[in-house]
Amino acid sequence: MGASTQEPTGDLLGAFERLGGAAHLLLKGHSADKVTLQLAQLGAMKVVCTVRKPADAIASWMTTFGFTLEQSLGHMEDWLRMFSAIRSWSLIVP
């Protein structure tokens, strides 16, 4: 199967450049760029989305990352837009 690597990033191409000798790459992120969305749509990558209660996610952004309520709501809006774009190609884990 080959070695695997993982990193929390929204920079898919940068992650590939840092892949080293690994055969598999696992990315964790809250956003996806155009290239990532296109690869998902083409089936060139597997997508797994975990979902949670919106209020819990907003509270987490505020306590963990120090975002304001307004910033957290903006992140939620961005995530919902991305999720709606990749939903049909994703394994969704509640």
RAGI-V200763 format. One record per residue. N is the residue number from 1. RES is the residue in one letter. PHI is phi in whole degrees, 0 to 359 (NA if undefined). OMEGA is omega as a letter, one per 20 degrees, with the letter a starting at -180 (NA if undefined). Layout:
# RAGI-V200763
n,res,phi,omega
N,RES,PHI,OMEGA
N,RES,PHI,OMEGA
This chain:
# RAGI-V200763
n,res,phi,omega
1,M,NA,r
2,G,94,a
3,A,289,r
4,S,236,r
5,T,221,r
6,Q,216,r
7,E,199,r
8,P,274,a
9,T,201,r
10,G,257,a
11,D,261,a
12,L,301,a
13,L,295,r
14,G,297,r
15,A,296,r
16,F,297,r
17,E,295,r
18,R,267,a
19,L,299,a
20,G,64,a
21,G,267,a
22,A,290,r
23,A,266,a
24,H,227,a
25,L,233,r
26,L,246,r
27,L,250,r
28,K,238,a
29,G,197,r
30,H,251,r
31,S,211,r
32,A,221,r
33,D,278,a
34,K,299,r
35,V,298,r
36,T,299,r
37,L,298,r
38,Q,293,r
39,L,297,r
40,A,296,a
41,Q,297,r
42,L,281,a
43,G,81,a
44,A,281,r
45,M,214,r
46,K,264,a
47,V,236,r
48,V,238,r
49,C,246,r
50,T,259,a
51,V,237,r
52,R,215,r
53,K,297,a
54,P,306,a
55,A,297,r
56,D,293,r
57,A,295,r
58,I,296,r
59,A,298,r
60,S,296,r
61,W,300,a
62,M,288,a
63,T,278,a
64,T,281,a
65,F,252,r
66,G,75,r
67,F,288,r
68,T,284,r
69,L,300,a
70,E,298,r
71,Q,297,a
72,S,297,r
73,L,296,r
74,G,296,r
75,H,296,r
76,M,297,r
77,E,299,r
78,D,298,a
79,W,296,r
80,L,298,r
81,R,295,r
82,M,295,a
83,F,301,r
84,S,296,r
85,A,284,a
86,I,250,a
87,R,308,a
88,S,288,r
89,W,250,a
90,S,245,r
91,L,272,a
92,I,256,a
93,V,247,a
94,P,285,NA
